[in-house]
Amino acid sequence: MPKILHGPETSPLVRAVLMTARAIGVKLQIQPLDYLEKQEHRQEAFLKMNPAHTVPTLDDDGFYLWESRSIMAYLVSKYDRDNQLYPTDVKNKALVDTVLHFDNGSLWPSIRKYCTFLALNANPPDAEDQEDLKDKLTTLERILSERPYLAGDHLTIADISVVFAVLFLSTLDFSIEDFQKITSWVQKVKNDLPFFDEVNQKGFDQCDAYIRSKLKK
């Protein structure tokens, strides 16, 4: 049975899952979803898979899983014998989980709030929101000053998840150039995943075009 990933490729979270799957050689069938206009994620058929009506949502032969970071961890744990992207060693795994929780609970909400406010209001977020985002990025900068990757000395799903959050900022021309460690790390992640642009670029461009269309209104 095919593994089906429900969600639009415009979503950075969907692309993070697609990148993880590609990295471990797992083929996912993408089920496009009109999340913004038709709100298909709120229809009854989708709610039966995911009561939280979020994307992405994975259907692995009738096993439904939602939240991108959980899906990434599941795919690696189940289908990757190497397990380098999500280590089985308790301490190394804990480092990955720490970054994933930071991403989900702090970084991504800050980035999403910044981008959503700008897209919907066509005005810069207030000073407090801007400082909050810079504080989260400063946290990443500190982490990367201590180690080459976010959870250790090699690429993990923590890096894949966070790099898509960071790159989302560029859809609104938010520069990360002042964060030199992050800038170098982004390029390192792309280099480690030679298919990065193949998986990312189409959805990124569509996301960028959609947001900019809202800014013009």
N, C-alpha and C positions, 0 to 999 in steps of 0.2 A: 504494500500500500504506500502511496506517495505521502511524503511529509509536507503538509500544506501550511504555509505562513500567510496569515491574513493581515493585510495592511498595505497602505500606499508606500511606494518607494520614496516618496517625498519626505517621509518621516525619517529623521536621523536614527531613531531607535530601531526601525525596521531594517535600515541599512547596516546597523551594527550587528544584528542577528545574521543577516545575509553574509556579511564579511566573516563572521565566526564560522558559519557553515562552510563557506568556500575554503577557509583555512584548514579545515579538518576533512575536506573531501566529502561533505554531506550535501546531497542535492535536495533543495527545497523547491516545491512548487508554489509560486507566488499567486495568491488570490487577491487581486486588486480590490480596494475598498474605498468608496467615496466617503471619506471621513469628515470633510469640511462642508460640502454643499448638501449632499443628500443625507448625511449622517447615518449611513448604513450600519454603523457600529451600534446603533441604538435599536435596531430591528430585532424582533423576537428570536429569529434564528441565530443571530450572533450572540445575543444575551445568554442563550443556552450554553454556549461555549465559554463565554466570559461575562459574568454578571457585572464586572466593573467597566464594561464597554470601552476598553482601551486597546490600543495597538502598540506593538504587534501581538498576535495571538497564534499559537502553534497548535495544529492538529496532527498529532503523531499516531495515526491509526486509531483514532477515537480517544486518545489521551490528550486532553486540552490543557494548555499551559499559557499563562499570560505574564506580563512584565518582562521586558527585553532581557534584563540581566539574569533573571531566573531561566529564561529560555536558553541563553548562551551557556550558562553553567550546566544545564541539563544536556544539551547537545554534546558538549565536550565530555562530560562524565559518562554518557552512554555510548558515544560513537567514536571517541578518539582514544586509541590504546596508549598513545604517548602521554596524554594528559598534561603536556607542558603548559597549555593555555589555561588550565585550571588544575593546579597541582593537587595531588592527593595527600601530600605531607601536611600534617595538621597546621603547623606554623606558617608554612608558605601559603596554604589555602586561606588562612586567617588574614594574611596581608592582602590577598586579592579581595576577600570579602569586605575588608575595611574600606578599601578604595571604592568598591561597588556601592556600598552603603553611603559613603560620602557623596558619590556621584548622584545616586537616587534621591537622597534626602537633603542635600545642600547645593551642590554644583548645578545639576540640571534644573531644579526649580528656579534658581537664580537666573540662569541663562534663558530659560523659557519665559520667565516674567519680563525680563529685559526685552527680548525679541518680540513677544506678543504685544507688549505695551507700545513699542515703537511702530509695529506693523498696523495696529488697530487705531492708534491715535495720531500717527504721523508726527509725533513729537518725541524728543528724548525723554527717557525715564527721569524721574527726579534724582536729586543728588544722592539721596539715601540708597536708592536701588543701584545706582552706578557704583557707589562705594562698596555695597554688598557684593556685587559681582567681582569687583577688583580684589576684594578680600578672599573670595573663593579661588580666584586665579593665583593669588599670592600663595595660598596653601599648596596648590599644585607645584608652583615654582620652588617652594621650600623642599617638597618631597623629591623633586627631580634634581635638586642640588646635592642630595645624599645618595642617590642611586640612578642608574641609567633609565630604568623603567619604573612605573608607578608602584609596582609590587615586588621589585627585586631586580635581578640581573638579566632577565629575559622577558620577552613579550608575553602578556597574558590577556585574558578577556577584560581585565581592568583597563588596560591600555586601549583596547578596541572600543569599549564602551565610552570611555572619556574622550577619546579623540573625535568621535562623532559629535559629542556635545560641544567641544571647543570649536570644531569646524563650522558648526551651526551659526556661530557668531559672525562668521565672514559673510553670511547671506545679507547682513545689514552693515557691512563694512566696518565692523568692530575690529580694530587692529590689536593683535597680540604681540606686536614687535617689541614692546617694552618688556615682555616676559621672555627673555632670551632662552631660558632652559625649556620652556614650553614650546617655543618656536622650533628649536633643534629636535626636541622629542617628537613633535608632529611629523617632521621629515623622516625621522628614524623609523617610526611606525609605518609610514608609507613605504619606505625602502624594504622593510621586513615582509611586507605583503605586496609582492610585485603585481598582483591583480587588483590593487586598491582602486585605481581609477576606473577600471572596468566595472567593478561592483558599485562604486559610489557615484560616479560623475553624472549619470543620467538623472537619478533621483535628486541629487544636489542641485542640478541646473533647474529642474522642475520646481523644486522648493524655492529657490532663489527667485525665479520668475514670478511665482505666485505671490510671494511676500512683496516684491517690488510693485506688482500690479495693485496691491492694496495701498501701498504708500502713495501712489499717484492719484488715488481717489480723494 
